[in-house]
Amino acid sequence: MRYALVLTAAALFAPASAYAADPPITFQTQPLDSVLNDLRAAADLIGGEKGVKAVNEEIKRTFGAKGFEGLDLSRPVVGYIILAPKPQDITAVIALPITGEKEFLALCDRTNPQKHKPLKNGLYELPPLDTRYKARLRFSEQYAYIAYGFNPEPALDPKAIVSPSKLTDPAERAIFAAKFHFDRLTPEVKKAMPVLLKEVKQTIFGWPGIGLQEKLILDPIMEAFDKMAARYMLLLGGADTATVRVTLDVPKGDLIVEGKLTGKPGSDLAKAIAAWKPTGNKFGALITPDTVAGFKTRLPFFNDELKAGGVKLLESGQKELLRGAPDAAKATVEEAFKGLIRTVKTGEFDIVVAVRGPDKDGWFNAVGAIAFEDPAALEKELKKFIEKDAPPDELGRFKWDAAKAGNVSIHTYKFSEGGLLDPTKIFGGDKCTLAFAFAPKGIFIVIGPDPIPVMKDALAAKPSDSTGFDLVINPARMGKFVEKAGGNPLEVERALGKEDKLLSAMSLKVTGGKELTVRYAINLRLIPRAAAVDSLDRTDKEPPPPPVGKR
């Protein structure tokens, strides 16, 4: 049973009273004509006229020639979720604005494989999305209320139905908004939390076919999940509301999903939110204005449970890899895992990768850094391993201590031209060189025609505040990069545009203060457009189906 989102949100112990007319989870949309306009605007951002055409054709294919006849497009969709001590008693209710009962039933029949069935007392049976559940319909206040679950009929009792006026906030501007009202949970639901959390864990982690390798990964995660759930259930006792909103920023091209959690004044949760520190990144400055594409992130080891889970996961991986590793490589593997474990314990596991350029000669550089606490022992063992086991022709390409940046040694490796994956085509031709360095807090690499000055700048970069994750692209520079690699820059222009500016393609940011805010944004002009261009072109070129011959 897929109740993960609902039940995770329900995991709390807030003292409250609740009423049948006050469901704990409510949601609403903008009026349907506004939602459709936003849908077409998103399609235009992704695929232009072809994208809008594809959306319109899909609507026609789904709803038929009569389209949305039966729905009142001037009003919003609303709904709610009724929580219960037993997972099988949880019911979702969605209310669709209608122009008339007869017209709406006709709409249901032309969009579903099975026809509706009249039941007693004004109820109707609709075909469910999943045969394990039931779908029931009742009309009230010019809305079609559809309840979905194992036993949905009680939710559609005329006395239990929640009026649309209680579910709609006229000031809400999001395309879709859902709110969790913590003070509406019944005492029975609170007491059932251990059972509900077990259901969540089984839903997330309990798929069939789990073998030994998968258990090595999942066991530390499940242990961390249990401990976090116990702690956050207590913290969420001080929660006021949680809201999730979906919005579209058309000028920027961003589709945004934002969640906000507010604590009751003076509660431990409110204090924890107020104390939330901005996410940092030791290497964030490596994303420079001349970046073609890159990403930066800090892995989520922000509490003791996640750190402990990460350490156990690495320890299991270390044992497995050491079993199969050649004797000569074991010391290097062991030092690598020891350093990663030290890094996880700090909670500051930062990673940055960027491609920069082109320079005045048309070449590019790749720069990367990964957090690593005290890599001196790894550096020593790696050097031993390479000098002992590398083929003579490869060994000669290494130059140890080629340069210094303060107390940090910079080593180099000279690439040869040719091969299946030939970096020399892009990163410097016959000058293409890899520089790598083991700094006290991280391992750095640079590939390019003259990597040592770039490496020295990277080692001198200062930590900065940052989003938790950010993927950036410069469309114009990406076209030049693809052309240098032998590709067609016009394909990049068609997919990404030609703006000569560093744009955020996807980001995730967490901030504290008066409320905890988690904001995810994806630029519809970039990644989704790149993925959609080929499929839209193929759709345009597909020949019509052959005519059906007479028998």
C-alpha positions as CSV (number, residue, x, y, z in Angstrom):
1,M,0.0,0.0,0.0
2,R,1.4,3.3,-1.1
3,Y,0.7,5.7,1.8
4,A,4.3,6.9,2.2
5,L,3.7,10.6,1.8
6,V,0.5,10.7,3.8
7,L,1.7,8.7,6.6
8,T,5.1,10.3,6.9
9,A,3.4,13.7,7.2
10,A,1.1,12.2,9.8
11,A,4.0,11.1,12.1
12,L,3.5,13.4,15.1
13,F,2.2,13.7,18.6
14,A,0.5,17.1,18.7
15,P,-2.2,17.6,21.4
16,A,-5.4,18.5,19.7
17,S,-9.0,17.8,19.1
18,A,-10.4,17.0,15.6
19,Y,-13.7,17.0,14.0
20,A,-15.2,15.1,11.0
21,A,-15.6,18.4,9.2
22,D,-11.9,19.4,9.7
23,P,-9.7,16.9,7.8
24,P,-6.0,17.1,8.7
25,I,-4.9,17.3,5.1
26,T,-6.5,19.7,2.6
27,F,-5.7,20.9,-0.9
28,Q,-6.8,23.2,-3.6
29,T,-5.9,24.3,-7.1
30,Q,-6.4,27.5,-9.0
31,P,-9.5,27.7,-11.1
32,L,-9.2,25.1,-13.8
33,D,-8.9,27.5,-16.7
34,S,-5.9,29.1,-14.9
35,V,-4.4,25.6,-14.3
36,L,-4.8,24.8,-18.0
37,N,-3.2,28.1,-19.0
38,D,-0.2,27.3,-16.7
39,L,0.0,23.8,-18.2
40,R,0.1,25.2,-21.7
41,A,2.7,27.9,-20.6
42,A,4.9,25.1,-19.2
43,A,4.5,23.1,-22.5
44,D,5.5,26.3,-24.4
45,L,8.6,26.7,-22.2
46,I,9.6,23.1,-22.9
47,G,8.6,22.6,-26.5
48,G,7.4,25.8,-27.9
49,E,4.4,25.6,-30.3
50,K,5.0,21.8,-30.7
51,G,4.8,21.4,-26.9
52,V,1.5,23.3,-26.7
53,K,0.2,21.3,-29.7
54,A,1.1,18.1,-28.0
55,V,-0.8,19.1,-24.8
56,N,-3.9,20.1,-26.8
57,E,-3.8,16.8,-28.7
58,E,-3.4,14.8,-25.5
59,I,-6.4,16.7,-24.0
60,K,-8.5,15.9,-27.1
61,R,-7.4,12.3,-27.0
62,T,-8.3,11.9,-23.3
63,F,-11.6,13.9,-23.2
64,G,-12.9,13.5,-26.7
65,A,-14.5,16.0,-29.0
66,K,-16.6,17.4,-26.1
67,G,-13.5,18.3,-24.2
68,F,-14.1,19.5,-20.6
69,E,-17.9,19.7,-21.0
70,G,-19.3,18.9,-17.6
71,L,-16.5,20.7,-15.6
72,D,-16.8,24.3,-14.5
73,L,-13.4,25.7,-15.5
74,S,-14.0,29.0,-13.6
75,R,-13.7,27.3,-10.1
76,P,-10.9,25.4,-8.4
77,V,-10.5,21.8,-7.6
78,V,-10.5,21.1,-3.8
79,G,-10.1,18.0,-1.7
80,Y,-8.9,16.5,1.6
81,I,-7.5,13.3,3.1
82,I,-9.0,11.6,6.1
83,L,-6.4,9.8,8.3
84,A,-7.3,6.8,10.4
85,P,-5.6,4.5,12.9
86,K,-5.7,1.7,10.3
87,P,-4.0,2.3,7.0
88,Q,-6.9,0.6,5.1
89,D,-9.3,3.2,6.5
90,I,-7.4,6.2,5.1
91,T,-9.6,7.9,2.4
92,A,-8.8,10.6,-0.1
93,V,-11.6,12.9,-1.4
94,I,-11.3,15.1,-4.4
95,A,-14.1,17.6,-5.3
96,L,-14.4,18.7,-9.0
97,P,-16.5,21.7,-10.0
98,I,-19.3,20.8,-12.4
99,T,-21.7,22.5,-14.7
100,G,-24.3,19.7,-14.3
101,E,-24.6,16.2,-12.9
102,K,-25.6,14.6,-16.2
103,E,-22.8,16.3,-18.1
104,F,-20.2,15.3,-15.5
105,L,-21.3,11.6,-15.6
106,A,-21.0,11.7,-19.4
107,L,-17.5,13.1,-19.0
108,C,-16.6,10.2,-16.6
109,D,-17.9,7.7,-19.1
110,R,-15.9,9.0,-22.0
111,T,-12.6,9.2,-20.0
112,N,-12.8,5.8,-18.3
113,P,-12.8,2.3,-19.8
114,Q,-15.9,1.4,-17.8
115,K,-19.2,3.2,-17.3
116,H,-20.4,4.6,-14.0
117,K,-22.9,2.6,-12.0
118,P,-25.7,4.2,-9.9
119,L,-25.9,3.0,-6.3
120,K,-28.3,3.7,-3.5
121,N,-28.9,7.0,-1.8
122,G,-27.3,9.2,-4.5
123,L,-24.0,7.4,-4.7
124,Y,-22.3,6.3,-7.9
125,E,-19.6,3.7,-8.5
126,L,-16.6,4.7,-10.7
127,P,-13.8,2.5,-12.0
128,P,-10.9,2.7,-9.5
129,L,-7.3,3.5,-10.5
130,D,-6.2,0.3,-8.6
131,T,-8.5,-2.8,-8.3
132,R,-7.6,-3.1,-4.6
133,Y,-9.5,0.1,-3.9
134,K,-13.0,1.5,-4.5
135,A,-14.0,4.9,-6.0
136,R,-17.4,6.4,-5.1
137,L,-19.1,9.6,-6.3
138,R,-21.6,12.0,-4.7
139,F,-22.8,15.4,-5.9
140,S,-22.9,18.3,-3.5
141,E,-22.9,22.1,-3.8
142,Q,-22.2,22.0,-7.6
143,Y,-19.2,19.8,-7.0
144,A,-18.6,16.1,-7.8
145,Y,-17.0,14.6,-4.7
146,I,-15.0,11.4,-5.5
147,A,-13.8,9.3,-2.5
148,Y,-11.1,6.8,-3.0
149,G,-9.9,4.0,-0.6
150,F,-10.8,0.6,0.8
151,N,-14.1,1.8,2.3
152,P,-14.9,5.2,0.8
153,E,-18.6,5.4,1.4
154,P,-18.5,6.9,4.9
155,A,-16.5,9.8,3.6
156,L,-19.4,10.7,1.3
157,D,-22.1,10.6,3.9
158,P,-23.9,14.0,3.4
159,K,-23.1,14.9,7.0
160,A,-19.4,14.1,6.6
161,I,-18.8,16.0,3.3
162,V,-16.7,19.2,3.8
163,S,-18.0,22.2,2.0
164,P,-15.8,23.7,-0.8
165,S,-16.0,27.1,1.0
166,K,-14.0,25.6,4.0
167,L,-11.4,24.1,1.7
168,T,-10.7,27.2,-0.5
169,D,-8.3,30.0,0.5
170,P,-9.1,32.9,-2.0
171,A,-5.6,34.4,-1.3
172,E,-3.8,31.3,-2.4
173,R,-1.9,31.9,-5.7
174,A,-0.2,28.5,-6.2
175,I,-1.2,26.2,-9.0
176,F,-1.6,23.6,-6.4
177,A,-1.4,23.9,-2.6
178,A,-1.7,21.2,0.1
179,K,-1.8,21.9,3.8
180,F,-1.3,19.6,6.8
181,H,-3.1,20.9,9.9
182,F,-1.3,19.2,12.8
183,D,-3.9,20.2,15.4
184,R,-6.6,18.1,13.6
185,L,-5.1,14.7,14.3
186,T,-7.3,12.5,16.5
187,P,-5.9,10.8,19.6
188,E,-6.5,7.5,17.9
189,V,-4.3,8.4,14.9
190,K,-1.5,9.6,17.2
191,K,-1.6,6.3,19.2
192,A,-1.4,4.4,15.9
193,M,1.9,6.1,14.9
194,P,4.2,3.0,15.4
195,V,2.0,0.9,13.2
196,L,1.7,3.6,10.5
197,L,5.5,4.2,10.6
198,K,6.1,0.5,10.1
199,E,3.8,0.7,7.1
200,V,5.9,3.6,5.7
201,K,9.1,1.7,6.2
202,Q,7.8,-1.4,4.5
203,T,6.4,0.8,1.6
204,I,9.8,2.5,1.1
205,F,12.2,-0.3,1.8
206,G,10.2,-3.6,1.7
207,W,10.1,-4.5,-2.0
208,P,10.5,-8.2,-2.8
209,G,13.7,-9.7,-4.1
210,I,16.0,-8.1,-1.6
211,G,19.3,-10.0,-1.5
212,L,22.5,-9.8,0.6
213,Q,24.0,-6.9,-1.4
214,E,20.8,-4.8,-1.2
215,K,20.6,-5.5,2.6
216,L,24.1,-4.2,3.1
217,I,22.9,-0.9,1.7
218,L,19.4,-0.8,3.1
219,D,20.0,-2.0,6.7
220,P,22.0,1.2,7.7
221,I,19.4,3.4,6.0
222,M,16.5,1.6,7.8
223,E,18.2,1.9,11.1
224,A,18.7,5.7,10.6
225,F,15.1,5.9,9.4
226,D,13.8,4.3,12.7
227,K,15.9,6.6,14.9
228,M,15.0,9.8,12.9
229,A,11.3,8.9,13.0
230,A,11.4,8.5,16.8
231,R,13.2,11.9,17.3
232,Y,11.2,13.9,14.7
233,M,7.9,12.5,16.0
234,L,8.6,14.2,19.3
235,L,9.8,17.4,17.6
236,L,6.7,17.5,15.4
237,G,4.6,17.6,18.5
238,G,5.3,21.4,18.3
239,A,4.3,21.8,14.7
240,D,1.6,24.2,13.6
241,T,1.1,23.7,9.9
242,A,3.0,22.3,6.9
243,T,2.3,23.5,3.4
244,V,3.4,22.3,-0.1
245,R,2.9,24.6,-3.1
246,V,3.5,24.1,-6.8
247,T,4.0,27.4,-8.8
248,L,5.2,28.3,-12.2
249,D,7.5,31.4,-12.8
250,V,7.0,31.9,-16.5
251,P,9.5,34.8,-17.0
252,K,12.3,32.7,-15.4
253,G,11.0,29.4,-16.8
254,D,11.1,27.7,-13.3
255,L,8.6,25.1,-12.0
256,I,8.9,25.4,-8.3
257,V,7.8,22.9,-5.5
258,E,8.1,24.5,-2.1
259,G,7.4,23.1,1.3
260,K,7.1,25.1,4.5
261,L,6.9,23.9,8.1
262,T,5.9,26.2,10.9
263,G,6.4,25.5,14.6
264,K,4.2,26.7,17.4
265,P,5.8,29.7,19.2
266,G,8.2,28.5,21.9
267,S,8.2,24.8,20.9
268,D,11.4,22.8,20.5
269,L,10.5,22.5,16.8
270,A,10.3,26.3,16.4
271,K,13.7,26.7,18.2
272,A,15.2,24.0,15.9
273,I,13.9,25.8,12.8
274,A,15.2,29.2,14.0
275,A,18.6,27.6,14.6
276,W,18.9,26.1,11.2
277,K,22.2,27.2,9.6
278,P,22.5,28.1,5.9
279,T,24.0,25.3,3.8
280,G,27.7,25.9,3.0
281,N,30.1,24.5,0.4
282,K,33.8,24.4,0.8
283,F,34.3,24.5,-3.0
284,G,31.3,26.5,-4.2
285,A,33.6,29.2,-5.6
286,L,34.8,26.7,-8.2
287,I,31.6,27.5,-10.2
288,T,32.9,30.6,-12.0
289,P,31.3,33.0,-14.6
290,D,33.1,31.1,-17.4
291,T,31.5,27.8,-16.4
292,V,29.9,25.8,-19.3
293,A,28.1,23.4,-17.0
294,G,28.6,22.2,-13.4
295,F,27.0,21.2,-10.2
296,K,27.6,21.7,-6.5
297,T,26.1,19.8,-3.6
298,R,26.5,19.0,0.1
299,L,25.4,15.4,0.8
300,P,22.6,15.3,3.5
301,F,24.6,14.2,6.6
302,F,23.0,16.9,8.7
303,N,22.1,15.0,11.8
304,D,23.5,12.2,14.0
305,E,21.3,9.5,12.6
306,L,22.2,10.1,9.0
307,K,25.9,10.4,9.9
308,A,25.8,7.0,11.7
309,G,23.9,5.4,8.8
310,G,26.4,6.8,6.3
311,V,29.3,5.4,8.4
312,K,27.8,2.0,8.6
313,L,27.1,2.0,4.9
314,L,30.7,2.9,4.1
315,E,32.0,0.2,6.6
316,S,29.9,-2.4,4.8
317,G,31.2,-1.3,1.4
318,Q,34.8,-1.3,2.6
319,K,34.5,-4.9,3.7
320,E,33.0,-6.0,0.4
321,L,35.5,-4.2,-1.7
322,L,38.5,-5.4,0.3
323,R,37.4,-9.0,-0.2
324,G,37.8,-8.7,-4.0
325,A,40.5,-6.1,-4.3
326,P,44.1,-7.1,-5.4
327,D,46.6,-7.2,-2.5
328,A,48.5,-4.3,-4.0
329,A,45.4,-2.1,-4.0
330,K,44.0,-3.0,-0.5
331,A,45.9,-0.3,1.4
332,T,44.7,2.4,-1.0
333,V,41.1,1.2,-0.8
334,E,41.3,1.0,3.0
335,E,42.7,4.6,3.3
336,A,40.0,5.9,0.9
337,F,37.2,4.4,3.0
338,K,38.8,5.6,6.3
339,G,38.9,9.2,4.9
340,L,35.3,9.0,3.6
341,I,34.1,7.9,7.0
342,R,36.0,10.8,8.6
343,T,34.3,13.1,6.2
344,V,30.8,11.8,6.8
345,K,31.3,12.4,10.5
346,T,31.9,16.1,9.9
347,G,28.5,16.5,8.2
348,E,30.2,18.6,5.5
349,F,30.5,16.2,2.5
350,D,30.8,18.7,-0.3
351,I,31.2,17.9,-4.1
352,V,31.7,20.4,-6.9
353,V,32.4,19.7,-10.6
354,A,32.6,22.3,-13.4
355,V,33.6,22.5,-17.0
356,R,35.0,26.0,-17.9
357,G,35.9,27.7,-21.1
358,P,36.6,28.2,-23.9
359,D,39.9,30.0,-23.4
360,K,41.6,32.2,-25.9
361,D,42.7,29.1,-27.8
362,G,39.3,27.5,-27.8
363,W,40.2,24.8,-25.1
364,F,38.2,23.9,-22.0
365,N,39.1,23.0,-18.4
366,A,37.4,20.6,-16.1
367,V,37.6,21.3,-12.4
368,G,36.4,19.1,-9.5
369,A,36.7,18.8,-5.7
370,I,35.3,16.4,-3.2
371,A,35.5,16.8,0.6
372,F,38.0,14.5,2.2
373,E,39.3,14.8,5.8
374,D,43.1,14.5,6.0
375,P,43.9,12.6,2.8
376,A,47.7,12.5,3.5
377,A,47.7,8.7,4.1
378,L,45.6,8.1,0.9
379,E,48.0,10.2,-1.1
380,K,51.0,8.2,0.2
381,E,49.3,4.8,-0.5
382,L,48.1,5.8,-4.0
383,K,51.6,6.9,-5.0
384,K,53.0,3.5,-3.7
385,F,50.3,1.6,-5.6
386,I,50.9,3.5,-8.9
387,E,54.7,3.3,-8.7
388,K,54.5,-0.5,-8.0
389,D,51.7,-1.6,-10.3
390,A,51.3,0.9,-13.2
391,P,52.7,-0.2,-16.6
392,P,56.0,1.5,-17.4
393,D,54.6,3.5,-20.3
394,E,51.8,4.8,-18.0
395,L,54.2,5.4,-15.0
396,G,56.2,7.8,-17.1
397,R,53.2,10.0,-17.6
398,F,53.0,10.8,-13.9
399,K,55.0,13.6,-12.4
400,W,54.9,13.7,-8.6
401,D,55.3,17.0,-6.9
402,A,55.2,18.9,-10.1
403,A,54.3,22.1,-8.3
404,K,53.4,23.4,-4.8
405,A,50.6,25.6,-3.5
406,G,51.7,26.4,0.1
407,N,52.2,23.0,1.7
408,V,50.1,21.1,-0.8
409,S,51.8,19.2,-3.5
410,I,50.3,19.2,-7.0
411,H,50.9,16.0,-9.1
412,T,50.3,15.7,-12.8
413,Y,49.4,13.0,-15.4
414,K,50.0,13.6,-19.2
415,F,47.2,12.2,-21.4
416,S,48.0,10.6,-24.7
417,E,45.9,11.3,-27.8
418,G,43.5,8.7,-29.2
419,G,41.3,6.0,-27.6
420,L,37.6,5.6,-27.2
421,L,37.2,8.5,-24.7
422,D,39.8,11.0,-25.7
423,P,39.9,14.1,-23.4
424,T,42.6,15.7,-25.6
425,K,40.0,16.7,-28.2
426,I,38.4,19.1,-25.7
427,F,40.9,19.8,-22.9
428,G,44.1,20.9,-24.7
429,G,45.2,18.6,-27.5
430,D,48.7,17.4,-27.0
431,K,49.0,19.6,-23.9
432,C,46.1,17.9,-22.2
433,T,47.1,17.2,-18.6
434,L,45.5,16.1,-15.4
435,A,46.6,17.8,-12.2
436,F,45.5,16.4,-8.8
437,A,46.1,17.5,-5.2
438,F,45.4,16.2,-1.7
439,A,44.5,19.2,0.4
440,P,43.8,19.0,4.2
441,K,40.0,19.1,3.6
442,G,39.5,17.8,0.1
443,I,40.8,16.2,-3.1
444,F,41.1,18.4,-6.2
445,I,41.4,17.6,-9.9
446,V,41.9,19.8,-13.0
447,I,42.1,18.7,-16.6
448,G,43.2,21.1,-19.2
449,P,46.1,22.4,-21.4
450,D,47.7,24.2,-18.4
451,P,46.1,22.9,-15.2
452,I,48.6,24.0,-12.5
453,P,47.6,27.7,-12.4
454,V,43.9,26.6,-12.4
455,M,44.7,24.2,-9.6
456,K,46.4,26.8,-7.5
457,D,43.3,29.1,-7.9
458,A,41.0,26.2,-6.9
459,L,43.1,25.4,-3.8
460,A,42.9,29.1,-2.7
461,A,39.1,29.3,-3.2
462,K,37.1,30.2,0.0
463,P,34.1,28.4,1.3
464,S,30.7,30.1,0.7
465,D,27.0,29.8,1.5
466,S,25.3,27.7,-1.1
467,T,22.1,25.9,-2.1
468,G,22.0,22.2,-1.0
469,F,22.2,21.3,-4.7
470,D,22.6,23.4,-7.8
471,L,23.0,22.3,-11.5
472,V,24.0,25.1,-13.7
473,I,24.4,25.5,-17.5
474,N,25.4,28.3,-19.9
475,P,23.6,27.4,-23.2
476,A,25.9,29.5,-25.5
477,R,29.1,28.0,-24.0
478,M,27.6,24.5,-24.1
479,G,27.1,24.9,-27.8
480,K,30.8,25.7,-28.2
481,F,31.7,22.8,-26.0
482,V,29.7,20.3,-28.1
483,E,31.2,21.8,-31.3
484,K,34.7,21.3,-29.9
485,A,33.8,17.7,-29.2
486,G,32.7,17.1,-32.8
487,G,28.9,17.6,-32.3
488,N,26.4,20.0,-33.8
489,P,26.0,23.2,-31.9
490,L,22.7,23.9,-33.5
491,E,21.2,20.9,-31.7
492,V,22.3,22.5,-28.4
493,E,20.7,25.8,-29.5
494,R,17.4,24.1,-30.3
495,A,17.4,22.2,-27.0
496,L,18.7,24.9,-24.6
497,G,18.6,28.2,-26.5
498,K,21.7,30.4,-27.0
499,E,21.7,32.7,-24.0
500,D,25.3,33.5,-22.9
501,K,24.5,33.4,-19.2
502,L,25.0,30.9,-16.4
503,L,21.5,29.6,-15.6
504,S,20.3,27.3,-12.8
505,A,18.8,24.2,-14.4
506,M,17.8,22.5,-11.1
507,S,18.3,23.4,-7.5
508,L,17.3,22.4,-4.0
509,K,17.6,24.8,-1.1
510,V,16.7,24.5,2.6
511,T,16.4,27.6,4.8
512,G,15.3,28.2,8.4
513,G,14.1,31.2,10.5
514,K,10.4,31.6,11.3
515,E,9.7,28.6,9.2
516,L,11.6,25.7,7.6
517,T,11.5,26.1,3.8
518,V,12.5,23.4,1.3
519,R,12.5,24.8,-2.3
520,Y,13.0,22.7,-5.4
521,A,13.2,24.4,-8.8
522,I,13.7,23.1,-12.3
523,N,14.1,25.3,-15.3
524,L,11.7,24.1,-18.0
525,R,13.7,25.8,-20.7
526,L,16.8,23.6,-20.0
527,I,16.7,20.0,-18.9
528,P,13.0,19.2,-19.8
529,R,13.3,21.0,-23.1
530,A,16.5,19.0,-24.0
531,A,14.7,15.8,-23.2
532,A,11.5,16.7,-25.1
533,V,13.0,18.1,-28.4
534,D,13.7,14.7,-29.9
535,S,10.4,13.1,-28.9
536,L,8.4,16.1,-30.2
537,D,10.3,15.8,-33.5
538,R,9.7,12.1,-33.8
539,T,6.0,12.7,-33.1
540,D,5.8,15.2,-36.0
541,K,7.6,12.8,-38.3
542,E,5.5,9.7,-37.5
543,P,3.5,8.6,-40.5
544,P,-0.3,8.3,-40.0
545,P,-1.5,4.8,-39.3
546,P,-2.4,2.8,-42.5
547,P,-6.1,2.6,-43.4
548,V,-8.0,-0.4,-42.1
549,G,-8.9,-2.6,-45.1
550,K,-12.3,-4.1,-45.6
551,R,-12.8,-7.8,-45.1
